[in-house]
Amino acid sequence: MENNIFIRLWNVLAKNQLVWNGFKETLKITLIGCFIAFFLGLILGVLLYLFKIQKNYKRYWILNSLMNFFISTPFLILIVLLLKLILIPYFRMGYGFGTALFFLVLAIAPLFARHCEQVFLTTNPELYQTSFSLGATKFQFVTKFLLTETRSDIILKLASLFITSLAYSSVLQIVGHQGIAAVAIDNGYNGHYDFEPFFTRFDLIIVSVLLTFILTQTVYFLGNRIAFALDKR
């Protein structure tokens, strides 16, 4: 067995494709999931904000309660519940990338909507009335006033959404998603295959953590730079 740990960690990447394949799968589902959840969550966040400032409490309560259900229910329990009650009986969806993506979006879209609502509520309360006094429609208020005013904060929330989706994706092994977390658990922690003399199973876990850490730091760095560039306040 190689004694130099740095050589062993390099061998994890150079001598085996397990970690790379898992990393690519994690990156794919996270990017697609965040793309969908961004637009869905943004729309829901705008609706929550408009319902609240317009004092439409009935609609706000319905939408708010629905999102609280998905946010508060433990993710693993939510997966099992919806699989048994809806997806398997009616849609024949119980395994694979599509099922994993559905659950990821279902988990992170309400979270992003809540973050967007909180960001919108930090704006000047007079912004809504001011925009309409200038002749703006609701759509123009959202696009020209609300989103323009909060765009830097939305970018920061989007970076946090990406990191959150990485954490949620580690649970999706239950529906067949073979991401980097599944590789680390199946081939590192629970693995029985011997990778010697190139590296150990524990080395595989370390590399998985390092790759995830580097990805996280990169996303936070880019998010902060873009948010700073967009912040005109």
Secondary structure, 3 states (H helix, E strand, C coil): CCCCHHHHHHHHHHCCCHHHHHHHHHHHHHHHHHHHHHHHHHHHHHHHHHHHHCCCHHHHHHHHHHHHHHHHCCHHHHHHHHHHHHHHHHHCCCCCHHHHHHHHHHHHHHHHHHHHHHHHHCCCCCHHHHHHHCCCCHHHHHHHHHHHHHHHHHHHHHHHHHHHHHHHHCCHHHHCCCCHHHHHHHHHHCCCCCCCCCCCHHHHHHHHHHHHHHHHHHHHHHHHHHHHHHCCC
